[in-house]
Amino acid sequence: MRVSKVLKAICGFSREVVVIGVGVISGPRPVLEIHVRSKLRRRGRCGRCGQLGSWFDNGGGARRWRHVDAGFATVELVAVGRRVDCTGCGPTVAAVPWARHDSAFTRAFEDLVVHDAIVGNKAAAAVRYGISWRAVNNACVRLATEALDRVDLLDGVTAIAIDEVKYKKGQRYLTVVCDHATGKVIWAAKGRSRATVGQFFDALGDRADGLEFVTADGAAWIRDVVAVRAPNAIVCLDTFHVIGWAIDALDVVRRQEWNRLRQAGAAGAAKEFKGLRFLLRRNWENLAPGQRAVIDRLARANRRTFRAHQLKEELRDIFALPPTAARWALDQWLAWASRSKLAPFVRLARTIRTYRPSIEATLEWRLTNGIAESNNASIGRIRTNARGFHDPHAFITMIMLDRAGLNPQLPWDHAA
């Protein structure tokens, strides 16, 4: 077998790559030089827009692209950086089948670097492959841009989940939109405001008329924009947030009772009461028998806190009922909470009445914001692995690569 065929097989070159020579530069770490050219001779494609154009010149001469290492040797491809005369872009470096435009790396090497940056972080990928952090970041941007140009993530979307995720201390957030059908992130931008949600609907355009469901929390900056830009969509209020409101109300009652006991001089009872915070927050079915006995004793020791706990559990149980039964149970719960003489739950009843159409939609269609919360957990892993992000756009790039399904194939899964 000829050396050129061996190199093409080992390096994973496609048919469009022609090997014309090979050499080795000795040193502490040898460099395997593979001289290549594109199979296309007469005309080339513009590296920017991809249009065919006549050859212009040989550019600055030979160029080098780092390829996937072979054993202990660094592999570099060497080729003439020819330029084409593009009608739209002017004289531009011609596209080559082994590398992306404006990159010093081959596609295979770049895909491997980006893959490692996704599963780990950019700094670790830079150290592993002996390149700079900025080179890794630029590779991520190039790959994400190429993937987003190839696929429209907003096409055919009918049910979305909108949520925010913190990217930096100081109340700095990103707004993230997920598709219920695929479970993937389809859009992300800096900020959490009406203007930010408006940017998403600007990108969605006329396709907003096809939206059937939107799940979100009770934030007005989401709901107000959805009501205007997607009036036909059914807005479902996330179950987790409704139950979270009840847990917060329960905690307010517990603190009020703790302060009352402390001021009455019952220090021992107050101390024991303070330790009930996390026990009261847990779901009843997840409690051990001894923990249930502690809560049962509240029926005699502190009726107000016991009643608040019952209200929290009853509200949680409503979301497990069939739609018709759930609506009836919600009526009963609202009446009970309103006359409970527990101010936090009286306020909660008023809040739930305000959001009742969205809560009933959740009971009817069983859609929650769980898909967004799941993606937020993975996004948090990306942030933690990277030790934080200074630039939100770099964070968004990594989110789209990892959570939007744009992550690259490994080099051995496709030809270079």
Stockholm file with secondary structure:
# STOCKHOLM 1.0

chainA/1-416         MRVSKVLKAICGFSREVVVIGVGVISGPRPVLEIHVRSKLRRRGRCGRCGQLGSWFDNGGGARRWRHVDAGFATVELVAVGRRVDCTGCGPTVAAVPWARHDSAFTRAFEDLVVHDAIVGNKAAAAVRYGISWRAVNNACVRLATEALDRVDLLDGVTAIAIDEVKYKKGQRYLTVVCDHATGKVIWAAKGRSRATVGQFFDALGDRADGLEFVTADGAAWIRDVVAVRAPNAIVCLDTFHVIGWAIDALDVVRRQEWNRLRQAGAAGAAKEFKGLRFLLRRNWENLAPGQRAVIDRLARANRRTFRAHQLKEELRDIFALPPTAARWALDQWLAWASRSKLAPFVRLARTIRTYRPSIEATLEWRLTNGIAESNNASIGRIRTNARGFHDPHAFITMIMLDRAGLNPQLPWDHAA
#=GR chainA/1-416 SS CCHHHHHHHHHTCCTTEEEEEEEEECSSSCEEEEEEEESCCSEEEBTTTCCEEEEEECTTSEEEEEEEEETTEEEEEEEECCEEEETTTEEEEBCBTTBCTTCSBBHHHHHHHHHHHHHSCHHHHHHHHTCCHHHHHHHHHHHHHHHHHHCCTTTTCCEEEEEEEEEETTTEEEEEEEETTTCCEEEEEECCSHHHHHHHHHHHGGGGGGCCEEEECSCHHHHHHHHHHCTTSEEEECHHHHHHHHHHHHHHHHHHHHHHHHHTTCHHHHHHHHTTHHHHHSCGGGSCHHHHHHHHHHHHHCHHHHHHHHHHHHHHHHTTSCHHHHHHHHHHHHHHHHTSCCHHHHHHHHHHHHTHHHHHHHHHHCCCSHHHHHHHHHHHHHHHHTTCCSSHHHHHHHHHHHHSSCCCCCGGGSCC
#=GC SS_cons         CCHHHHHHHHHTCCTTEEEEEEEEECSSSCEEEEEEEESCCSEEEBTTTCCEEEEEECTTSEEEEEEEEETTEEEEEEEECCEEEETTTEEEEBCBTTBCTTCSBBHHHHHHHHHHHHHSCHHHHHHHHTCCHHHHHHHHHHHHHHHHHHCCTTTTCCEEEEEEEEEETTTEEEEEEEETTTCCEEEEEECCSHHHHHHHHHHHGGGGGGCCEEEECSCHHHHHHHHHHCTTSEEEECHHHHHHHHHHHHHHHHHHHHHHHHHTTCHHHHHHHHTTHHHHHSCGGGSCHHHHHHHHHHHHHCHHHHHHHHHHHHHHHHTTSCHHHHHHHHHHHHHHHHTSCCHHHHHHHHHHHHTHHHHHHHHHHCCCSHHHHHHHHHHHHHHHHTTCCSSHHHHHHHHHHHHSSCCCCCGGGSCC
//
